[in-house]
């Protein structure tokens, strides 16, 4: 699974596509209280094999409708069976005042990791982040991370290693990033590696790891995007400034096994302020300054530049970097404005540039990337949101959910099938996607409304 020495490989798709592949009709999970923020996960069973035994996690209420925990919010789970259809939902964390956002990761031995917040009932205090680890049907307890859950990022390794990064603030006001690593042979996280990053507030986080569980952390601070590399033995290398971060940057990274990395991030003006939006895609160079140290250029490379309408800005999930399996190529996907409409581009990338992009679009509408997942056969699924513009951005009360799977072809070796609408325009949001590594079926879950209450909907796509 290791990358070849030198440049990261371009994506190559050669598998035939079965014409019978299709998406199931959308269905909803049976819940008795407002349900939100779904996450689809497929953990490993051993370091050498993904189990294919997945789950949909979400924040909600007791699915049993017993009313015994009125006033609390539960962490719920519906395990995915061998046909990748969800089982009867069950609460795996009870009796807490849990709030989002929910972050999730997977480990070896079939474990899932969930990070949530717990409200203390004080409106002026940020909810504290909590982490739990266990099977998809049971998380024995939650432990505090020490900072807010809105600043948490996770990464899954190739053989079951897991990273969780979060932030804390010292009594003197210094900002500290904590990296927690769990190796594929371990059953719990090691003590956190602390990265002291000064006093300016940290506003965004991302993390990636390679085959050896070396890690690269990206963060936004004081209008700039930074990167720092940490070995699996806990050695910390100096931080680097990658470039301007602008307003509320989104970030993504891929770290290879030959001490090279891609970093991708957005640079937008604040809403209502005119100016160009830029998306940067940067590859680390060969002229490393330290032994085995990822080193980026001091001048970031611009992937695309465009101008957005004054009230509209890129929405969560608008950029993604993923590693393909088994080719180990890297796929980048991003939202941009093209001919007056939002569209989604996706392309394989190499050390010097992005290959010609495949475009997902629908005439006269705005499509935005919301999530991207890869499968076991050099395939990927992109989940898209489509909503009409509004005075404050996009009208999420009239938002459709769509999905498209990769097919062979395209100008750079990648193309997508025509997007399939999974949910008609309505109060749909927060989609999540994962691909079963055993069956190659894709599972998409999202938040929707039924009877005036938020609930979780899902759809499953058969193997190509």
Helices and strands as residue ranges (DSSP letters): E 27-28, E 36-46, E 49-60, E 73-79, E 90-96, E 98-106, E 112-118, E 128-135, E 138-148, G 149-151, E 152-156, E 162-169, E 175-182, E 193-196, E 202-209, E 215-221, E 224-230, E 240-244, E 251-255, E 261-267, E 276-283, E 302-307, E 319-323, E 330-338, E 341-349, E 358-360, E 367-374, E 380-390, E 393-407, E 415-416, E 420-426, E 429-435, E 442-450, E 453-461
